[in-house]
């Protein structure tokens, strides 16, 4: 049972200790639903392993505060443990500390200055097609409507605007199969893949400025597959490439660019998620940056679900405790002082004290 009256760091630890690898979030979703349902100021609904809790106070504006429940696979880093100011464990940074802040806000601020929708969702760390926020946007789009949204993604306590797009493609070489004892009779597709790697080594990623924020792109091979048997010259090899691109490009632009870069090869798009522009000129976003971010914001280099909200016409930013550089690592941790600071700032903003 989650204790929403406990210190936010203790609540984070409790969340970490409930395993919730992608596709196995039910126990944590049950715990979140059971903790929020008794609160009289919230209406709580469930869609699969996504939980939505909302206030309905008739405020002029509605804010959506969202965070994902799932983590990457555990690697001997559960249960959590504390060492000084560091809380260690799978998901401490990405993003159970942010979820803990969400839960504390839901419990501590029964009469916020804006109506609030709290969204806790599943399957963010896997293919976009399985994403719980995407499922909610299709099954119940009204549940995600608002004037402004905050993704409690780890940002090291700094507001991050927009997000980069991500696209994965298979770049394929073909050859001719032969017995390895008579290799001159064949054409080795794996050897030809070296040409793809040459293209990647020579590639210079862009660092464009979009709405005042500087983004940094990346184009990288993430896996290579090829080979038939230990005595066969392979006739096919696939280099899987991930393109992280700035929000001045659309998915169509990104695909066209990749096809141009790999013009001499067969290219197949296997996964794609659109970017989101920063949108910090929106009045709600600007006010949030002033109140919570003390006027500072930077670009989000990764992809986050601000993209989903952007597609729904809802301006959104990323803000949460935890250093994103530690996300998905074996020694992942979040600073307890930073988790408490995020709670303090968000409570101050929702109550009008900041």
KEKE-3310 file (N, C-alpha, C; in steps of 0.2 Angstrom, whole numbers, plus 5000, padded with zeros to 4 digits):
npx = (5004:5003:5009:5003:5005:5018:5036:5042:5053:5054:5042:5046:5055:5047:5039:5049:5052:5042:5041:5040:5043:5042:5027:5024:5016:5005:5004:5010:5001:4989:4992:4994:4981:4973:4979:4975:4961:4953:4953:4944:4943:4946:4943:4944:4950:4952:4962:4967:4983:4985:4982:4971:4968:4958:4954:4939:4935:4930:4939:4947:4957:4965:4977:4988:4997:5009:5016:5026:5024:5032:5048:5065:5072:5076:5092:5098:5096:5085:5079:5077:5090:5098:5111:5118:5114:5108:5097:5096:5091:5082:5074:5073:5078:5072:5056:5052:5054:5049:5035:5032:5032:5021:5011:5011:5008:4994:4989:4992:4987:4972:4964:4969:4976:4973:4963:4967:4974:4980:4990:4995:5005:5007:5021:5030:5044:5046:5042:5034:5021:5015:5013:5006:5000:4998:4988:4978:4975:4968:4958:4951:4952:4947:4952:4964:4964:4969:4975:4988:5003:5013:5027:5033:5047:5064:5074:5085:5080:5078:5069:5064:5062:5051:5054:5066:5063:5062:5068:5069:5078:5081:5095:5100:5111:5115:5121:5129:5126:5137:5148:5160:5172:5174:5174:5176:5166:5155:5147:5150:5139:5140:5153:5150:5143:5151:5152:5141:5144:5155:5148:5141:5152:5157:5147:5140:5132:5118:5116:5104:5096:5080:5067:5074:5081:5094:5096:5103:5108:5108:5115:5116:5122:5114:5113:5119:5115:5117:5123:5123:5128:5142:5150:5146:5145:5138:5122:5115:5114:5110:5110:5105:5099:5098:5090:5090:5082:5080:5066:5063:5061:5050:5043:5042:5051:5063:5063:5065:5078:5086:5084:5091:5104:5107:5107:5112:5108:5096:5082:5072:5059:5057:5052:5045:5043:5036:5044:5043:5040:5047:5038:5038:5033:5020:5007:5005:5015:5026:5023:5025:5039:5044:5039:5043:5054:5062:5065:5073:5077:5080:5084:5076:5085:5082:5068:5051:5035:5030:5028:5016:5006:5008:5004:4990:4987:4991:5001:5017:5029:5045:5049:5057:5063:5080:5094:5095:5106:5109:5099:5092:5104:5114:5118:5109:5102:5093:5094:5090:5087:5084:5073:5064:5065:5059:5045:5042:5043:5033:5022:5021:5018:5006:4998:4998:5008:5020)
npy = (4994:5011:5025:5040:5051:5050:5055:5062:5056:5044:5039:5038:5027:5017:5016:5012:4999:4991:4981:4985:4983:4986:4982:4974:4982:4981:4978:4990:4999:4996:4999:5013:5017:5012:5020:5033:5033:5034:5048:5062:5073:5069:5062:5046:5035:5021:5014:4999:4997:5010:5025:5038:5053:5066:5083:5092:5107:5118:5127:5140:5136:5120:5109:5096:5084:5072:5055:5041:5024:5013:5004:5001:4985:4976:4976:4968:4979:4982:4978:4996:5007:5018:5030:5042:5057:5051:5041:5025:5014:5004:5014:5025:5038:5038:5034:5036:5044:5056:5052:5050:5063:5068:5060:5065:5078:5076:5072:5082:5094:5098:5109:5116:5130:5129:5117:5100:5086:5071:5059:5043:5031:5017:5007:5016:5014:5006:5001:5013:5010:5003:5011:5018:5031:5034:5025:5029:5042:5037:5029:5037:5052:5064:5063:5068:5081:5098:5114:5115:5105:5095:5084:5073:5069:5065:5078:5084:5094:5105:5115:5108:5111:5105:5091:5079:5071:5053:5040:5024:5014:5001:4997:4990:4978:4968:4952:4938:4921:4909:4894:4895:4890:4892:4906:4916:4913:4919:4934:4945:4950:4955:4961:4971:4979:4987:4999:5006:5009:5017:5028:5032:5035:5046:5056:5071:5077:5089:5104:5112:5128:5130:5139:5147:5137:5126:5111:5095:5084:5066:5052:5035:5018:5005:4991:4976:4964:4949:4935:4917:4904:4895:4892:4898:4911:4926:4932:4943:4958:4968:4984:4992:5008:5022:5038:5053:5067:5085:5096:5105:5098:5087:5070:5065:5073:5069:5055:5057:5063:5052:5043:5050:5051:5037:5033:5024:5012:4999:5005:5003:5009:5006:5010:5025:5041:5056:5073:5087:5104:5117:5127:5137:5150:5150:5156:5149:5140:5149:5155:5145:5142:5153:5153:5140:5136:5147:5155:5149:5138:5123:5113:5098:5083:5070:5059:5062:5060:5073:5075:5068:5076:5087:5083:5083:5096:5102:5112:5108:5104:5097:5092:5087:5078:5071:5065:5064:5058:5047:5038:5022:5016:5004:5008:5018:5032:5044:5061:5064:5077:5084:5078:5082:5096:5097:5093:5104:5115:5112:5111:5124:5131:5126:5130:5143:5150:5152)
npz = (5000:4995:5004:5004:5012:5017:5016:5001:4996:5002:4997:4984:4985:4989:4977:4968:4973:4969:4957:4940:4926:4908:4901:4912:4922:4930:4945:4950:4944:4950:4964:4963:4959:4970:4980:4976:4974:4986:4988:4990:4982:4969:4954:4948:4935:4925:4912:4905:4911:4914:4924:4927:4936:4941:4945:4947:4948:4941:4937:4927:4919:4913:4918:4913:4921:4918:4919:4917:4922:4920:4919:4912:4910:4925:4933:4944:4953:4961:4977:4982:4988:5000:5000:5008:5000:4990:4982:4977:4963:4951:4940:4948:4944:4931:4929:4942:4953:4948:4947:4960:4964:4957:4963:4976:4974:4970:4982:4991:4986:4986:4981:4969:4959:4946:4937:4938:4929:4932:4925:4924:4916:4906:4898:4891:4889:4878:4861:4851:4847:4858:4868:4882:4884:4871:4868:4877:4871:4860:4865:4874:4871:4877:4890:4891:4887:4889:4894:4895:4897:4908:4907:4918:4917:4919:4921:4928:4936:4928:4917:4902:4885:4872:4861:4854:4838:4834:4824:4817:4806:4795:4786:4772:4765:4750:4744:4737:4740:4745:4746:4760:4758:4744:4742:4732:4723:4728:4735:4748:4759:4772:4772:4763:4771:4778:4770:4774:4787:4785:4780:4791:4800:4793:4794:4799:4812:4814:4824:4827:4830:4838:4840:4850:4857:4858:4849:4848:4836:4832:4823:4822:4821:4828:4829:4821:4809:4802:4792:4789:4791:4798:4788:4776:4764:4767:4760:4764:4774:4788:4794:4808:4811:4821:4821:4828:4829:4827:4831:4821:4810:4801:4803:4790:4784:4790:4786:4772:4773:4778:4768:4758:4763:4764:4750:4742:4746:4752:4761:4775:4785:4802:4814:4822:4829:4832:4833:4845:4845:4855:4860:4870:4870:4873:4884:4896:4897:4897:4909:4918:4916:4921:4935:4940:4934:4936:4926:4917:4904:4893:4878:4875:4873:4871:4865:4871:4878:4877:4864:4861:4867:4860:4847:4850:4852:4863:4872:4879:4892:4898:4914:4929:4943:4944:4935:4918:4912:4920:4918:4914:4918:4927:4939:4943:4950:4960:4967:4983:4989:4977:4973:4983:4981:4969:4972:4981:4973:4963:4971:4976:4964:4960:4970:4969:4976:4970)
capx = (5000:5007:5007:5004:5007:5025:5041:5042:5059:5051:5037:5049:5058:5041:5038:5055:5052:5036:5043:5036:5046:5037:5023:5022:5015:4999:5005:5011:4995:4984:4994:4992:4974:4971:4981:4971:4954:4949:4954:4937:4943:4949:4939:4949:4948:4958:4962:4972:4988:4985:4977:4970:4965:4957:4950:4934:4933:4928:4944:4948:4962:4966:4984:4989:5003:5009:5022:5025:5025:5036:5055:5068:5073:5080:5098:5101:5095:5079:5076:5081:5094:5100:5118:5119:5108:5107:5092:5098:5087:5079:5068:5073:5078:5067:5055:5048:5054:5044:5029:5031:5030:5014:5006:5011:5003:4987:4986:4993:4984:4965:4961:4974:4973:4971:4961:4973:4973:4986:4990:5000:5003:5012:5024:5034:5051:5046:5040:5029:5014:5013:5013:4999:4998:4995:4982:4973:4973:4964:4952:4948:4956:4945:4955:4971:4964:4971:4978:4996:5005:5020:5029:5038:5053:5070:5078:5089:5077:5078:5063:5066:5056:5050:5058:5068:5060:5066:5067:5074:5078:5085:5099:5102:5116:5114:5126:5127:5128:5142:5152:5166:5179:5175:5171:5176:5160:5150:5148:5149:5135:5143:5158:5148:5140:5156:5151:5136:5147:5159:5144:5140:5158:5158:5141:5141:5125:5116:5115:5100:5092:5073:5063:5079:5084:5099:5096:5109:5105:5113:5114:5120:5121:5112:5114:5120:5113:5119:5126:5119:5131:5149:5154:5142:5146:5131:5120:5111:5116:5106:5113:5099:5101:5093:5091:5087:5082:5077:5059:5062:5060:5044:5044:5043:5058:5068:5064:5068:5085:5089:5085:5096:5110:5109:5104:5115:5106:5089:5081:5066:5058:5054:5049:5045:5040:5037:5046:5038:5043:5047:5032:5038:5030:5013:5007:5005:5022:5030:5022:5028:5046:5046:5038:5046:5061:5066:5066:5078:5074:5084:5081:5076:5088:5078:5061:5047:5028:5027:5026:5009:5002:5009:4999:4984:4987:4992:5008:5019:5036:5047:5051:5056:5070:5084:5099:5094:5112:5109:5093:5094:5110:5114:5119:5104:5100:5091:5096:5084:5086:5081:5066:5060:5064:5053:5039:5041:5042:5027:5016:5020:5015:4999:4994:4999:5013:5026)
capy = (5000:5017:5030:5047:5056:5049:5059:5060:5052:5037:5037:5036:5021:5012:5014:5008:4992:4988:4980:4988:4983:4988:4976:4971:4987:4980:4979:4997:5003:4994:5002:5020:5017:5011:5026:5039:5032:5037:5055:5064:5078:5067:5057:5041:5030:5016:5011:4995:4999:5018:5027:5045:5056:5073:5088:5096:5113:5123:5132:5143:5132:5113:5107:5089:5082:5065:5052:5034:5019:5007:5005:4996:4979:4977:4972:4968:4986:4982:4984:5003:5009:5025:5032:5049:5061:5047:5035:5021:5008:5004:5019:5031:5044:5037:5041:5035:5050:5061:5049:5051:5070:5068:5057:5070:5084:5074:5071:5088:5100:5097:5114:5119:5136:5126:5110:5096:5079:5067:5053:5038:5027:5011:5005:5021:5013:5001:5003:5018:5007:5000:5017:5019:5037:5034:5021:5034:5047:5034:5027:5043:5058:5069:5063:5071:5088:5103:5120:5115:5099:5094:5077:5073:5066:5067:5084:5087:5100:5111:5114:5106:5112:5101:5085:5077:5065:5047:5036:5018:5011:4995:4999:4983:4976:4961:4949:4932:4916:4904:4891:4899:4887:4895:4913:4920:4912:4923:4941:4945:4956:4958:4965:4977:4984:4992:5005:5009:5011:5023:5034:5035:5038:5053:5060:5077:5079:5096:5107:5118:5132:5130:5144:5149:5132:5122:5104:5091:5077:5060:5046:5030:5011:5002:4984:4973:4957:4945:4928:4911:4898:4896:4890:4901:4918:4928:4936:4949:4960:4973:4988:4996:5014:5026:5045:5057:5073:5091:5097:5109:5093:5082:5063:5064:5076:5064:5049:5059:5064:5046:5040:5053:5049:5030:5033:5018:5005:4998:5008:5002:5012:5001:5014:5032:5045:5063:5077:5092:5110:5119:5130:5141:5156:5149:5159:5144:5137:5154:5156:5139:5143:5159:5151:5134:5135:5153:5159:5145:5132:5121:5109:5091:5080:5063:5059:5061:5060:5079:5074:5066:5082:5092:5081:5084:5103:5104:5114:5104:5104:5091:5094:5082:5077:5065:5067:5060:5054:5041:5034:5016:5013:4999:5012:5023:5035:5051:5065:5065:5084:5086:5076:5086:5102:5097:5093:5110:5120:5111:5113:5131:5133:5124:5133:5150:5153:5154)
capz = (5000:4995:5009:5001:5017:5018:5013:4994:4994:5005:4992:4978:4986:4988:4970:4965:4976:4966:4950:4934:4919:4903:4900:4919:4926:4934:4952:4952:4942:4955:4970:4962:4959:4976:4984:4974:4974:4992:4989:4988:4977:4963:4950:4946:4930:4923:4905:4906:4916:4914:4929:4927:4941:4939:4949:4943:4952:4937:4936:4920:4915:4915:4917:4913:4923:4916:4920:4915:4927:4918:4919:4908:4914:4931:4933:4951:4956:4966:4980:4982:4995:5001:5002:5008:4997:4984:4982:4971:4961:4944:4939:4953:4939:4925:4932:4948:4957:4945:4948:4967:4965:4955:4968:4982:4972:4970:4988:4995:4984:4984:4978:4965:4956:4940:4937:4936:4927:4933:4921:4926:4911:4905:4891:4888:4887:4872:4855:4851:4846:4864:4873:4886:4882:4864:4869:4880:4866:4855:4868:4878:4870:4882:4897:4890:4885:4894:4891:4896:4900:4910:4908:4924:4914:4922:4918:4933:4939:4924:4912:4895:4880:4866:4861:4847:4835:4834:4818:4816:4799:4793:4780:4770:4759:4748:4740:4734:4744:4742:4751:4762:4755:4738:4743:4726:4720:4731:4736:4755:4761:4778:4770:4760:4776:4780:4767:4778:4793:4782:4779:4798:4803:4790:4795:4804:4815:4815:4830:4825:4835:4837:4845:4855:4861:4853:4849:4845:4833:4831:4818:4824:4821:4835:4829:4814:4809:4796:4793:4788:4795:4799:4782:4771:4763:4768:4755:4766:4781:4790:4799:4811:4812:4824:4819:4833:4825:4830:4830:4815:4804:4802:4802:4783:4782:4793:4782:4766:4774:4778:4761:4754:4766:4762:4744:4738:4750:4753:4768:4778:4792:4807:4820:4821:4834:4830:4838:4847:4846:4862:4862:4877:4870:4875:4890:4901:4897:4899:4916:4922:4916:4926:4942:4943:4931:4938:4920:4913:4900:4888:4874:4877:4868:4869:4864:4876:4876:4875:4857:4860:4868:4854:4842:4853:4852:4870:4874:4884:4893:4902:4921:4934:4947:4942:4930:4913:4910:4924:4916:4911:4920:4933:4946:4942:4957:4960:4973:4988:4989:4971:4973:4988:4978:4963:4975:4984:4967:4960:4976:4976:4958:4959:4975:4968:4980:4966)
cpx = (5004:5004:5009:5006:5015:5030:5041:5048:5057:5046:5040:5052:5053:5039:5043:5054:5046:5039:5038:5039:5041:5034:5021:5021:5009:4999:5006:5004:4990:4986:4993:4985:4971:4973:4977:4964:4950:4949:4948:4937:4945:4943:4944:4946:4954:4957:4968:4977:4989:4980:4977:4966:4964:4953:4945:4931:4931:4933:4944:4952:4963:4974:4984:4996:5004:5016:5021:5027:5030:5044:5058:5070:5078:5086:5101:5101:5089:5080:5080:5085:5096:5107:5118:5112:5106:5102:5093:5092:5084:5073:5068:5073:5072:5062:5050:5049:5049:5037:5027:5029:5023:5009:5006:5007:4996:4985:4987:4989:4977:4962:4966:4971:4971:4968:4967:4971:4980:4985:4997:5000:5009:5015:5027:5040:5051:5044:5034:5022:5011:5012:5006:4996:4995:4988:4976:4971:4968:4957:4948:4952:4954:4949:4962:4970:4966:4974:4986:4997:5012:5021:5034:5044:5059:5073:5083:5087:5077:5072:5066:5061:5057:5053:5060:5064:5065:5064:5072:5073:5083:5088:5102:5107:5114:5120:5124:5130:5132:5145:5158:5172:5180:5172:5171:5170:5154:5151:5146:5145:5137:5148:5156:5145:5145:5155:5146:5139:5152:5154:5142:5146:5159:5153:5142:5134:5124:5115:5110:5097:5085:5070:5068:5082:5088:5098:5102:5107:5110:5110:5118:5118:5119:5113:5116:5118:5114:5122:5121:5122:5139:5153:5150:5144:5139:5129:5115:5114:5112:5109:5107:5102:5096:5095:5087:5088:5078:5070:5058:5060:5053:5047:5046:5049:5063:5069:5067:5076:5088:5090:5090:5103:5112:5106:5107:5113:5098:5087:5074:5064:5054:5050:5050:5041:5041:5040:5041:5042:5042:5041:5032:5035:5023:5013:5008:5012:5027:5030:5025:5036:5048:5045:5042:5053:5065:5069:5071:5075:5080:5081:5081:5079:5085:5071:5057:5040:5025:5025:5018:5004:5003:5004:4992:4982:4987:4999:5011:5027:5038:5050:5051:5063:5073:5088:5097:5100:5112:5103:5095:5100:5109:5114:5114:5102:5097:5093:5090:5082:5083:5074:5061:5059:5059:5046:5037:5039:5035:5021:5015:5017:5008:4995:4994:5004:5019:5024)
cpy = (5006:5022:5037:5052:5055:5054:5057:5056:5044:5034:5034:5029:5015:5011:5010:5000:4988:4987:4982:4988:4984:4981:4972:4977:4986:4981:4986:5001:5002:4998:5010:5021:5017:5017:5032:5039:5035:5044:5058:5070:5076:5062:5052:5036:5026:5014:5006:4996:5006:5020:5035:5047:5063:5077:5091:5102:5118:5129:5134:5139:5125:5112:5099:5088:5074:5062:5044:5029:5014:5009:5000:4990:4980:4973:4972:4975:4987:4977:4991:5003:5016:5026:5039:5053:5057:5041:5031:5016:5009:5009:5025:5038:5043:5032:5040:5041:5056:5058:5050:5058:5071:5066:5062:5076:5082:5074:5078:5094:5099:5102:5118:5125:5134:5119:5106:5089:5076:5061:5049:5032:5022:5011:5011:5019:5008:5005:5008:5015:5004:5005:5018:5026:5038:5030:5025:5039:5044:5032:5032:5049:5064:5069:5066:5078:5093:5109:5120:5108:5099:5086:5077:5069:5069:5073:5087:5093:5106:5109:5113:5107:5107:5094:5083:5071:5059:5043:5030:5015:5005:4997:4992:4983:4969:4959:4943:4926:4911:4900:4895:4896:4890:4902:4917:4919:4916:4931:4943:4951:4959:4963:4972:4982:4989:4999:5009:5012:5017:5029:5037:5038:5045:5058:5065:5079:5086:5098:5113:5121:5132:5134:5145:5144:5128:5115:5101:5084:5072:5055:5041:5023:5009:4994:4982:4966:4954:4939:4922:4905:4899:4895:4893:4908:4921:4933:4942:4951:4967:4977:4992:5002:5018:5034:5049:5064:5079:5093:5103:5104:5089:5075:5062:5067:5072:5058:5051:5060:5057:5042:5043:5051:5042:5029:5026:5011:5005:5000:5006:5005:5007:5004:5021:5035:5052:5067:5082:5099:5113:5123:5135:5148:5156:5152:5155:5142:5143:5156:5151:5140:5148:5157:5145:5134:5142:5156:5155:5139:5130:5116:5102:5087:5073:5064:5058:5061:5068:5079:5072:5072:5087:5090:5082:5092:5106:5106:5110:5105:5098:5095:5089:5081:5071:5067:5062:5056:5048:5036:5028:5013:5008:5003:5018:5026:5042:5055:5066:5073:5087:5084:5080:5093:5103:5097:5100:5115:5119:5112:5120:5134:5132:5127:5141:5154:5155:5158)
cpz = (5000:5000:5006:5006:5019:5014:5006:4992:4996:5000:4986:4979:4986:4981:4967:4967:4973:4959:4945:4928:4914:4901:4907:4924:4931:4941:4954:4950:4948:4962:4969:4962:4966:4981:4982:4974:4980:4992:4986:4983:4970:4960:4947:4941:4928:4916:4905:4912:4916:4919:4928:4933:4940:4944:4944:4947:4948:4936:4928:4916:4917:4913:4918:4916:4923:4918:4919:4921:4926:4918:4914:4912:4920:4930:4940:4955:4959:4971:4980:4988:4994:5003:5002:5005:4991:4985:4976:4970:4954:4944:4944:4949:4934:4926:4938:4953:4955:4947:4956:4968:4963:4960:4974:4980:4972:4977:4992:4993:4981:4981:4974:4961:4949:4941:4935:4934:4928:4929:4923:4921:4910:4898:4887:4885:4881:4866:4855:4851:4853:4869:4876:4885:4875:4864:4872:4875:4861:4859:4872:4877:4875:4888:4897:4888:4891:4890:4891:4899:4902:4911:4913:4923:4918:4918:4922:4936:4935:4919:4905:4890:4874:4867:4854:4845:4835:4828:4818:4809:4799:4786:4778:4764:4757:4744:4737:4738:4741:4748:4753:4759:4748:4738:4737:4722:4722:4732:4743:4757:4767:4777:4767:4765:4779:4776:4771:4784:4791:4782:4786:4801:4800:4791:4801:4806:4815:4822:4829:4831:4833:4842:4851:4859:4856:4854:4846:4843:4833:4826:4820:4823:4828:4835:4822:4814:4802:4797:4792:4792:4794:4793:4775:4770:4763:4762:4757:4773:4782:4795:4802:4813:4816:4823:4825:4830:4828:4827:4824:4809:4806:4801:4794:4781:4784:4788:4775:4767:4774:4772:4757:4757:4764:4755:4740:4741:4750:4760:4769:4784:4796:4813:4819:4826:4833:4835:4840:4848:4853:4864:4869:4876:4872:4882:4896:4902:4900:4907:4920:4922:4921:4933:4944:4940:4933:4931:4915:4910:4895:4884:4877:4871:4866:4867:4870:4874:4876:4867:4856:4862:4863:4848:4844:4853:4859:4871:4880:4885:4897:4909:4926:4938:4943:4936:4924:4910:4914:4922:4913:4913:4926:4939:4946:4949:4956:4967:4977:4988:4983:4970:4977:4985:4973:4966:4978:4978:4964:4964:4976:4970:4958:4965:4974:4972:4976:4960)
residu = (UNK:UNK:UNK:UNK:UNK:UNK:UNK:UNK:UNK:UNK:UNK:UNK:UNK:UNK:UNK:UNK:UNK:UNK:UNK:UNK:UNK:UNK:UNK:UNK:UNK:UNK:UNK:UNK:UNK:UNK:UNK:UNK:UNK:UNK:UNK:UNK:UNK:UNK:UNK:UNK:UNK:UNK:UNK:UNK:UNK:UNK:UNK:UNK:UNK:UNK:UNK:UNK:UNK:UNK:UNK:UNK:UNK:UNK:UNK:UNK:UNK:UNK:UNK:UNK:UNK:UNK:UNK:UNK:UNK:UNK:UNK:UNK:UNK:UNK:UNK:UNK:UNK:UNK:UNK:UNK:UNK:UNK:UNK:UNK:UNK:UNK:UNK:UNK:UNK:UNK:UNK:UNK:UNK:UNK:UNK:UNK:UNK:UNK:UNK:UNK:UNK:UNK:UNK:UNK:UNK:UNK:UNK:UNK:UNK:UNK:UNK:UNK:UNK:UNK:UNK:UNK:UNK:UNK:UNK:UNK:UNK:UNK:UNK:UNK:UNK:UNK:UNK:UNK:UNK:UNK:UNK:UNK:UNK:UNK:UNK:UNK:UNK:UNK:UNK:UNK:UNK:UNK:UNK:UNK:UNK:UNK:UNK:UNK:UNK:UNK:UNK:UNK:UNK:UNK:UNK:UNK:UNK:UNK:UNK:UNK:UNK:UNK:UNK:UNK:UNK:UNK:UNK:UNK:UNK:UNK:UNK:UNK:UNK:UNK:UNK:UNK:UNK:UNK:UNK:UNK:UNK:UNK:UNK:UNK:UNK:UNK:UNK:UNK:UNK:UNK:UNK:UNK:UNK:UNK:UNK:UNK:UNK:UNK:UNK:UNK:UNK:UNK:UNK:UNK:UNK:UNK:UNK:UNK:UNK:UNK:UNK:UNK:UNK:UNK:UNK:UNK:UNK:UNK:UNK:UNK:UNK:UNK:UNK:UNK:UNK:UNK:UNK:UNK:UNK:UNK:UNK:UNK:UNK:UNK:UNK:UNK:UNK:UNK:UNK:UNK:UNK:UNK:UNK:UNK:UNK:UNK:UNK:UNK:UNK:UNK:UNK:UNK:UNK:UNK:UNK:UNK:UNK:UNK:UNK:UNK:UNK:UNK:UNK:UNK:UNK:UNK:UNK:UNK:UNK:UNK:UNK:UNK:UNK:UNK:UNK:UNK:UNK:UNK:UNK:UNK:UNK:UNK:UNK:UNK:UNK:UNK:UNK:UNK:UNK:UNK:UNK:UNK:UNK:UNK:UNK:UNK:UNK:UNK:UNK:UNK:UNK:UNK:UNK:UNK:UNK:UNK:UNK:UNK:UNK:UNK:UNK:UNK:UNK:UNK:UNK:UNK:UNK:UNK:UNK:UNK:UNK:UNK:UNK:UNK:UNK:UNK:UNK:UNK:UNK:UNK:UNK:UNK:UNK:UNK:UNK:UNK:UNK:UNK:UNK:UNK:UNK:UNK:UNK:UNK:UNK:UNK:UNK:UNK:UNK:UNK:UNK:UNK:UNK:UNK)
# end
